[in-house]
């Protein structure tokens, strides 16, 4: 079943990244490969070297692999190209439904104000209800896809009545700037860049319709090796330390994000000022919320099979 949807899942991943995939051996990892995007907690942890410091006593190195979106991170976790990765809420749902061997390790706060549906200022679109019959860019299987679905549902617009263009963030940014799409469902820092460059009409921000988490994921084969359990727990500890630092030093967060990602400082400042920083276990409430999203996607026919989120939650005792 996975091969039927792999093309969607790997959109935006570099051929080099997937070509370097090696099977995870049944022993402790020597170099931890972490997939990340241009925003939030993993970037802060990387800039401050916190995971490297935490894993040094174990003799484990760290390799950072950048992605443009969550779906290719899920695919890379599945094939063993990376061991851990951070995504929004929708990519692991699409991945699990397609048979990807991934597990949830921890939850991060929602994207909050940093995820929205925007429209070109010259589009004549004033609200979500105006999206019927219009062309909207979104990454398939991303958290922004979930936002689009939820926003349309909340405004009584059928998903089928919108011309959805599945585009990776870089392609969507070009289409939005060039007028090839009327609206765009997207997250920071791409949202912040668009706000900084184009002054778009913000139709709705995520907290107005959904309150979902983002997630630290692991490849199941990696997570099930007992020797890797301490690697995972030390990594989450370092991420929690990064969250505490970021929350107390927001004036420095934008600069840190800028240094790692190369995204303009002005856009990163917008993103940093509205970001939530934290890390939590996969609580029953968080699992239930993610299950509700999975059920919504299955009801719309967006995923091929029903799934149980609880079946894909990692715990130290299971590692």
N, C-alpha and C positions, 0 to 999 in steps of 0.2 A: 504493500500500500504506500510505503514511503516514496517509492520511485515515481508514483503518479503525481506527487505534489512537490517533488524536489526542486523543479524549476522555479516555482514560486518562492520556496524557502530560501534558495541561495541567491536570489536577486540582490545585487549589490555587493556580493562577496568577491574578492579578488581570486582569479584563477590560481595565483601563486599560493594563497592561503590554503585552498582546498587541496591543491596538489601536494602540499607538504604534510597532509594528514597521515599520521601513523597510528596503528592500533595501540590502545593503551595496554601496557603490559601488566601482568598480575603481580606487581611489586610497587613499592613506593615511588613516587614521581621524583625525578631529579631536577627538572625545570618546570615550574608551574606556568602554564600559558593562559593568560587572562584576556578575554575579549571585552572591549569597552567601546563606548561611543564618546562623542566630543562634549560630554557634559557630566555634571553631578559627581557623586561620591568616588567612584573609581578613579576619576581624573585627579581629584584632590589627593587620594592615597598614593597615586603614582608620582605626582609632583613632589610629595614629601618623603617618598621612599619608605613608607611605613610597612608595606607588606614585605618588601625586601629585608628590612630590619627584623621583622617578626619571624621570617623563615630562615634567616641566616644560621641560627643555632642548629637547625635540622640539616644544614648543608643543601638546602633547596634554593635554586635560583628562580628568577621571575622573568618572563618574557611577555611584553604587552603587545596585543594585536588589535589594531584599530578597525572598526566597522562603521558603516554609515547608518545601519538600522539593526533592529533586533532579529528578524528572521534569519539572516545569514549567520548570526551568532548561534542560534539554535541549531542550524544545520552543521556548523563547525563543531559544536559540542557533540552532536550525534555521531559524527564520523571520527572524532578523536583529534581534530586539528587543534583544539584548545581544551582546557580542563574546566575553567570557570568563565562565566560571562554574565553581564548585566543587561537586562532587557525590560521593556514595558510589559503590560499584562497580557496582551494578545499573542505575541510570538510563541510563548511556551504552550498556549492552548492549541494553536494551529499545529505546532510541532508534535505534541503528545497525541493529537487526533490522527496525525499522519504516521505515527509509530516511532517517533524520535525517542531515543534512549536518553532522556534528560530527567533531572530531579531538581526540585526547589530546595535551596539551601537557606535563604533568608529573604526578608521583605524590606524594602526601602520605602520611604514616604511616596505618596503620589506625586506626579508632575505638577499638579495644582494649576496655578495661573500660567504656568509655563507650557501648557498644551491647549491649543485652541483651533477653531475653524475660522479662517480669515477669507475675506473676499477682496478682489481688486477694487480700489476706490472708484474706478470708472465703470464698474460692472452693473450698477443699479441694484445690487443685492444688499438689502438692509437687515435681513434676519435669516434664520435657518429655514423658515417657511418659504423663502424665495428661491431655495436651491432646487426645487422641482423643475426638471427639464434643463438644468444647468450642468456644466462639466466641472467636477470636483476632483482634484488630485489627492491621493492618499497612498501610503505604502500598504500593500496587501499584508494582512496578518500582523500589523503593528498596533501599538496602543492608540494611535490616531485613527486607525480603522475602527476600533471599538468606540472611540469618541464620536465618530461620524454616525455609526449605527445607532448609538444611544441618543444623540441629538436629533436625528431624523424621527426616531420613535417618539421622543418627547414632544415633538412638534406636529405629530400626525402625518408625517410624510413617509410614503412607502419607499423602502430602500431601492426598489426596482424603478422608481420614478426619477432617480438621479443618475446622470451619466458619470459613473465613477471611472476615473483614470488611475490605474494602479502604476504609480511611479515611485522610484527611489528618491530620497530627499534632494539630491543634487539635480536630478532630472526634473523633479517637481518645481524646484526653485526657478529653473530656467523657463519652464512652461508658464509659471505664474508671472514672472517678470515680462515674458514675451506676449502674454495675453492668450496663450493656447488653452488655458483653463481659466474658469471664472473664480474658483475658490480653491482652498487648500486646507486640509486637516493635518496639523503638524505640531511638533514639540520643540522645545529649546535644545540647542541654540539656534536651530533653523528658524523657529518662530521669531526669536529675538532679532536675528539678522533681517528677516522680512519686515518686522516692525520698524527697525532702524533705517532700512533702505527705502521702503515703499509706503509707509504710513497706511497700511491696509485697514479696511473695515473689519473689526473683530465681531464676528457673529455670535460666538459663544465660547466660553472657556470651560475646561473640563469640570471644575467643581460645581458648575451649574447643573450638570446632569449625571455625572458619575464620580464616585470616590473610590478609586482603585489604586492598588500599590504597584510598584515596580519590583523587580526580583533579581536576586543573585542566583544563578542556575549553575548546575554542574553536569558534566557528562555522567551518565549512570555507571558506566564501566569504571571510570576514575573514582567516583564516590564510593563504590562498593569495595574497593581495595582497602582493607583495614589500616594499612600503613599510611594511607592518605587522609585518615580522619583528623589527625592532628594538624596536617597542612591546612585543611579546610577551617578548623576552629581557630587556628592562629590567623588565618586570612580574615575571617569575620571579625576577630578581635581588632585587627589593624584597621578595618573599615569603620568599626565603631569609634576608634580613636580619631580617625579622619573626620567623622561626622561631628564629634565633639569640638574638634579644632575649628571646623568650618562654621559651625553655629556661633562660635565665640569670636571669630575673626572675619566677619562678612566683608569688611573693607578690603581684605587681602584675597578673597576667594576668586574674584573676577580676574585678577592678575595671574593667579595660579592656573586657572582654567585657560587663559590666553596663552601662557607660556607652553603648556602641554599641547594644545589643540591648534594654535595658530588662528583661531577665530578672532576677528577684530575685538579689541578690548571694549569698545563701546557696546557691542552686542552681548559680550559676556557679562558686562556689568548689569545689563537688563535682566539676563537669565539668573545671575547670582543673587540679585536682590529679592527675587521671588521664589527661589528654590527652597525646598525643605530638606534638611539633612538628618539622617538617623538610620538605624538598623534594628530590626526586630526579628524574633523567631516567627515561624509560620504558625500563627495562632489559629484556633478553630474559626474565629471570626474572619480572619484573612482568607483562610481556605474556603469558607462559605461564600465570601464575596467573589473570589476567583471562579468558584463553581457556577455561580449565577451568570457570570460573563460567558463561560463555556456553554452553558445551557442556551443562552440567547443566540450565540453563534450557530449552534446546532439547529435550533428552531428555524433560523433563516437559511439553512442549507449552506452556510459558509465553511463548515468543517465536515469531513466525511463520516465521522463516527462520534457517538457520545463518549465522554470520558469522565473519569473520577479523579479530580485533582488530588485527593488524599492518597491515591496510589502512587503519586510522583513526588512525595515529600520526603526528603532525606532527614534523618536524625543521626546524631553521633553514634548512638548505640547500634544503628543499622549499618554503619560504615566499617 
